[in-house]
């Protein structure tokens, strides 16, 4: 039982790392729907919240603005 618990915690850490990386590096792709892009970011945040990694809304706003094209 202890072995399974340890593996589960390690799995959560890997998933958290991957999701944080995705959130920080996701950029808006030209020609794509803006709403789809925002929904993709919100999905990542929801998954992080399930893993008990809260994302501050201020960070999310600035991160979202930063990934948009300048026009």
Wavefront OBJ file of the C-alpha trace (Angstrom):
o trace
v 0.000 0.000 0.000
v 2.818 2.368 0.889
v 4.496 1.719 -2.457
v 1.322 2.615 -4.359
v 0.913 5.773 -2.298
v 4.505 6.836 -3.046
v 4.052 6.252 -6.787
v 0.814 8.225 -6.781
v 2.526 11.210 -5.141
v 5.385 11.034 -7.652
v 2.857 10.874 -10.478
v 1.130 14.008 -9.143
v 4.455 15.845 -9.047
v 5.195 14.957 -12.660
v 1.708 15.946 -13.769
v 1.972 19.234 -11.854
v 5.321 19.996 -13.480
v 3.937 19.249 -16.939
v 0.836 21.376 -16.404
v 2.828 24.314 -15.001
v 5.130 24.138 -17.998
v 2.146 24.037 -20.360
v 0.544 27.021 -18.653
v 3.728 29.087 -18.819
v 4.569 28.173 -22.413
v 1.199 28.053 -24.171
v 1.076 30.750 -26.817
v -1.842 31.908 -28.913
v -1.585 30.452 -32.400
v -2.458 32.817 -35.246
v -5.684 31.913 -36.993
v -7.099 29.988 -34.024
v -10.196 30.912 -32.106
v -9.426 33.146 -29.105
v -12.145 31.490 -27.015
v -10.607 28.038 -27.635
v -7.250 29.382 -26.495
v -8.723 30.833 -23.292
v -10.627 27.612 -22.619
v -7.400 25.627 -23.036
v -5.710 27.834 -20.406
v -8.678 27.527 -18.045
v -8.608 23.733 -18.449
v -4.958 23.671 -17.379
v -5.767 25.852 -14.353
v -8.681 23.579 -13.383
v -6.420 20.515 -13.541
v -3.838 22.275 -11.363
v -6.532 23.203 -8.847
v -7.536 19.523 -8.633
v -3.909 18.757 -7.786
v -4.111 21.391 -5.038
v -1.903 23.857 -6.906
v -3.882 27.089 -6.890
v -3.087 29.609 -9.605
v -3.530 33.250 -8.695
v -5.986 35.008 -10.995
v -3.596 37.953 -11.417
v -0.914 35.619 -12.760
v -3.419 34.044 -15.120
v -4.504 37.424 -16.501
v -0.937 38.615 -17.095
v 0.090 35.269 -18.547
v -2.881 35.323 -20.919
v -2.170 38.894 -22.029
v 1.506 38.049 -22.514
v 0.740 35.183 -24.882
v -1.461 37.265 -27.191
v -0.097 38.732 -30.424
v 0.717 42.450 -30.368
v -1.744 44.309 -32.594
l 1 2 3 4 5 6 7 8 9 10 11 12 13 14 15 16 17 18 19 20 21 22 23 24 25 26 27 28 29 30 31 32 33 34 35 36 37 38 39 40 41 42 43 44 45 46 47 48 49 50 51 52 53 54 55 56 57 58 59 60 61 62 63 64 65 66 67 68 69 70 71
